[in-house]
């Protein structure tokens, strides 16, 4: 999983901003346009060699925008721009970068720079950053922290990155159940500020055991004399630190959460997860699903060295080559039929293509259903029958059109009947394979998004060619 990109609000600029009179529905579009124009201006300044302009524009940009700019530049220009990044922002910029680009910058930085970049980061972000730095730097960072922060950091680092414990931050605000709401309000005024994305306070007993949550809306609107115990939400879900990140995202989605507590097995409050971290997980999962089907890593740098990218892609291409050789062997087995009836060679791409597209549709739906938890062992049989019915319906309709066309073109109804049968068989096979392959890979603990495409293509090509050429051998020779 990528290290969490922190989509924090920009630091306040000097001066008071004017009210935004833009209609709400047009603001996101204008914001994207403003961001793109800023990035384009920096690229233009780099091309013109006006380095002072680059530095001025970088200082006005959010760390996430700087990271986007760096990722869109070739390596030589990245190093040049990095020199102008404010040292106080380097840590946040590193977190926003994909893992490969971040690793390249970390490798070029000395220990003192890395320690300075780590200063001021929140505990969960610091844990992500330290995952990619040398051990000597990690020890220096730990030595620079006080005992309490060091313990919190070590606790977060003890959990896997793709778990609730790896996502959580320890910046919780907790209160006791026996105090009044007025006491809580006075306590918050004394603190002066709240952590980002705070929509609720967490209620704990004197042993830090989690009892429930106190929404800020209740705190502000209820009678200030009421005790916290009377207004807390005892049903607010606590998340176990070992819970997988994808399950955390489902919980946030189903309950429309902004934040949620992380609670240990013995009931102690460990930290909290906020919606911005969940959004980052969802984005990473989406990138993974799309790129894995092509055998690519979602953290691959678009501007990585040619040899590095070629080496990574070669393995997947080699696997695909093996599957192509299997399909070629099937075609070669029916070489005599192709030589006698050239029409079969003309029809082969139709059968293979239709089966591949139909199977891809089914596989995509299955992978999405598995990711969302909608596909289970209890409904797999129903889904298989449904997809076979869809395949049969489409197969009959499309195979009829293709069969009639083949009859008209080649002047014999036998070829039309053969292509009809081959298409119907392949679309039914695509439906079956599209359902069973992701389920089987999931059971074998292999990422369905990574391997389903190659397996599906192999099956549909082999079955389609075997059906067409096998029927041709029987009825045309």
N, C-alpha and C positions, 0 to 999 in steps of 0.2 A: 504494500500500500504506500502511496506518496505521503510524505510528511505533510501535515495539515497546513494548508495555506490560510493565513490569518487575514480575514476580510474585515479588518478593523476600520473604524471610521477615521477619516483624515484628521490630523491634528489641526486645531483651530488656527486660522491665519490671523494676522494682525488686522484690526479694523473690523467693523461690523458689516456683515453681508446684507444686501438688500433683499426684501421679501421676493420670493420666486412667484411670479404671476403666470408662469407657464401652466397650461392645463395638465393635471396629473397624468393623463394617459400618454402625453407626449414627452414627459420628463425622462423615462428610461432611454428613449430613442436619442434624445438630445445629449444625455450623459454618455452614451456609447460614441456618439459623433464627436463630442469634446475629447474623449479619451483617444480616439483614433487620430484626431487632428494633432493632439499633443505628441503622440508617438511619431506621427509623420514629420512633425517639425523637428524633433530630435534627430531623426534619420537624415533629414535634409541638412541640418547643421553639421552632422558628421561628414556628409559628402562634400560640403563646402569648406570643411576644416575650421569652422568657427567654434573653437573649444570653449570659449567663455560662455557663449550662448548655450552650449550643451550643459555646462555646469549649472547655469541659472535655471534652466528648464528642469533639470533633474531635482534640484532642491525644492521645486514646487510640485513634484509628483509624489503620489502615494507609493509605498514599497511594492505593492502588487503591480502597479503600472511600470515601475522600473524593472521588475522581474520579467514582465511581458516584453518590454523593449529588449532586454538582454537575450531572451530566448529567440527573438526574431532577428538577431544579428549573427554574422559569421564569427568564429572564435577570435580573430584578430581585433575586430571592432568591439567585441565584448570586453576584452582586457582594457581597451582604451576607455570605454565608458565607465568601467568599474573604478578606475582611478578617480573619477569625479563624484562617486557616490559618497554621501555624508557618512562618516564612520559610525555615527549614532544610529543610522538606519541599516547598516550592513547586515545585522542579525536578522531583521525582519525580511530584508530582500532575499537573503539566502533561504529562508523558510518558504518563500513564495516560489522559488525556482524548482523545476523538476529535478529529480535526484541526480541525474547524470550531469546536468549543468552545475548543480550545487557542488557535487564532488570535485569538478574541475576547479572551481574557485577555491574550495577549501584546500586543495592540494597546493595552490599557488600562494596561500596565505601562511604567514609564520604564526607561531604559537601565541605571541602577544596580540596580534590582530584578531585571532579567533577568540581569545579570552575576552577581549574588549567587545567584540560583536555579540558575545553571549550575555553581556551585562544588560539587565533590565528586561530580559525576556521572561514571559510567564513560564511556569514550571512545565506545562505540557509542551510548549514550543521549545523550551530548552532541552527537554528529553529528546525531541525529534532531531534537533540540531546536533546534539552530542552523539547520536547514533552514527553519524558519518565522519566524525573528527578523530584524529589519532588519540590513543589512550593517554598519552602524556598531556595533551590539551584537556581532556576530560578531568584528569586529576588536578590540574591547575584550576579549572573552573570550580570543582568541588571544594578545593581549599579556600577559594575566595568567598565562599558562601557561609552564612552563619549556620549553626547546628540545626535549627528548625527547618530552614529551606533545604539543607542538604538531605535531611531525612525525607522530606516531601519529594524531592527529586528522585532519590533512590527508590522510593515507593512506586512512583510512576514508571521508572525505567524497569522495574521488576516485572511489569506486565507486557505481553506482546503488543506491538503497535496496532494490530487490527483487533483489539479487544477494547471493552469499555474502560478498563484501567489504563490502557495506553492513550485513550482519547481524553481522559478526564483532566481537569485542572483542580488545584487544591485551594483556589481562592473563594472558598465558601463563606457565607455569613450565617452563623447559627445563633439561635436564641433558645432560652429555656421555656418550658411550658407553663411555669408557675408565675411568670411576670405578666404585667398588664401591657396592653398595646401602647399606652402612653410611655411606659419605660422603654419599650423597644424603639419608639420614635425618638426619644431623647438619646438613646444609644447611637442611632443612625446619625443624628445631628452631630454628635461628638466625633464620629468617624469622619464625617465630611464628604465622603464619596462611597460609591458602591462599585463592585467589579462590573465589567461590561456584561451585557445580556442578563442582568439580574432582574427577574420577574417575580421571584419568591425567595423567602428566607427559609432555612431549614431548621426544624425544631428537634433538639436533642436533649437527652437527660444528662445528668452530671457525669455519666460515664461515656458520653459522646455516642450513645446509641440513638439511631434515627427513629423519630416518632411520627414525623409528617412534615408538611410544608405549610408555610404561612404566605399566601399570595399578597403582593404589595397592595393590590386593590382592596383586600379585606382590611389590611393594616390602616389604610387611609380613610376608609368609609365606615368602619364599625365603631362602636362606642369605645373610646380610648380607655375606659375603666375595665373593660372585659379582659379576662386573662387569655393568654395565647392558647391555652389548652381548649378553650371553648370555640375557637374560630379556626384552628388549624385543619388542614386537609389531610386526614389520616390515610386516605386512599391514594395519595400521590405516589406513583410507583418509584421504588428504589431499584437501581440496576446493579447487578452483581459485577464485580470488576473483571471476571473472566468471560462475561457474555460477549459473543462475537460482535464486531462492529456492524455487520449487516442486520443483525437482530436489533441493535440499538436504533438504527435508522428506521426500521419498521415501527418500533415503538413511538418514536418521535412523530412519524407520519400519521399513525393511527390515532394518536391522542393530541395532535397539534401542540406539541410541547415546545417551549422556548429553552427550558433548562430542566435537568433531572438529576437527582442525587445518585452518587455511586456509593453503595453500601456493602460492607464486607459480610462474610458468611456469619459472623457473630453479631451483626446488626450495627456496627460502628459506621459513622459517616466518614468516608474517605475523601470525597471531592464531588465535583459536579461535571456534567457534560452540557455544553451549550449548542444551540442550533447551528451556529456558524461552523463548528467542527463536524456536525452531522452533514451539512451541505457539502463540505469538502469530501467526506466519505462517499456521498452519492455521486459527486462529480468523478471521483477516482474510479468508482465501479462502472460508471457509464463509459469512461475512456477505456477501461479494461475490456468491457464487453465488445466494443467496436473493434479495437485494435487486435485483440486476441484471435478473432476469427481470421485475421490475415497473418497470424503468427508473429505479431509485433508486440513489444513491451510498451505499456502506456508511458513509461518513463524514458523512452528512447528520445534522444536529442535530435531534432530535425537537422541541425547543423553539425552533427558528429562527424568524425573522420570517416572517409570512404571505406578504409579497411575495416574499421570497427563495425559499421553498418552492414557491410558485405558479409562479414563473418557471422553476424547474428542472423541474417536472413538466409544464409546458405543452408542451415540445418532444416528450416521449414521447407525450402525449395527442394531439398534432397528427399524429404519425406513425401512431398507431392509427386516427385519424379517416380518414386517407387509405385505409387498408386496408379500413375499414368502407364507404367510398364505393365501392370496387371491388366488394365483395360486394353492395352495394345495386344497383349497375349490372347485375350478373348477374341479380338478382331482377327488376329492371325489364324486362329483355330478355324475360322469360317472363311478363309481366303478363297477357297474354291467357289463358294456361293457368291462372293463379291465379283469374282472374275466372270462368272456365268451371267449374273444379273447385276449390271452396273447401277441400276436404279436403287439397289440397297445401299450403296455407298453414298448416294445423294441424300438418302433419307436418314442416315445415321446421326448427323448433327441435330436433327429435329428431336429425335427420341432422347438423346443425351441432354440437350439443353432444357427441354420441357421437364424432364425428371429432376434435373438439378435445381431449377427455379422453384418447382413445387416443394421439393424437399427442404430448400432453404427457408421457405415461408414457414413450414412446420417447425423446423429446428429453431428459428428465431423466436417463435411464440413459446416454445418449450423452454428455451433458455431464460426468457423473460419471466415465465411462470415459476421456474425454479428459483430465480433470484428473488422474486417477490413472495415466495413461500406458498404460491397458489397450487403448485403441482405436488401432490403427495401420493404415497403408495395406494391410498384408498380411492383416488379418482383417476389413476393412470390407465386402468382398463377402459373407463368411459371415454377418456381423451383419445385412446387408440382407436376405438370404434368410431368416434366422431370424425377424426382425421381421415380414416379410411372411407367414411361416407362422403366427406368433402372431396377426396381424391377420386372416388368413383364417379361422382356427379360431374366434376370438371373433366375427368378422363373421358367419359362418354361424349360430352359435348365437344371437346376439342378434338378428340380422336375421330369423331364423325366428320368434322370439317377437313381435317388433314387427309383422312381416307378418301373422301370424295375428290379432293384436289389431286391426290396421287392417281386415282382412277382416271380422271380427265387428262392428266399430263401424260401418263405412261400407257393409257389405253387398255388396261386390264384390271378387272375388279379384284383379282387375286392380290395384287400389290396393295390396293387400297385396303383390303381386309387385313393383310399382314401388318401394315403400319397402324391400323386401328387397334389391333390386338396388342401390338408392342407398346404403343403409347399408353393404353389402359393399364397394362401390366406394370409399366414403369412408374406411372403416377400412383398406383396403389402401393407399390414397393417404396416409393419416396415417402408416402405418408407413414408407413410402418417404421421405416428406418429413421425418419425425422422424429418420431416419438421415442423409440427404443434406445437410440444411440445416446442422447443426452441423459436419459435415466440410467443407462448402464455406466456411462462415464462418471456420473455423480456417485453411484454406488461404489465404484472403484477409486473414489477420491481424486479423480482427474477433472480438471476444470472443463466443463462442457463447452464453454465459449472458445477454448483453445483448440480442441481436437474435433469437435463435431463436424465442422465444415469439410475437412479432408476425408473423414470416414464416410460422410454422406455422399460426397462426389464420387468416391470409389464405388460405393454400392450402386448408385443410380447409373453410372456409366457402364459398369459390368452387367447389371441386370438388363438395362436397356439394349445394349449391344447384343447380349446373348438372346434376348427375346426376339429382336428383329431378325438377326442373322440365323438363329435357330429355326424360326418359323419359315424363313426364306429357303433354308436348306431342305426343309421337309416338303414344302408345297410348290417350289419353283424349279427344283432340279429333277 
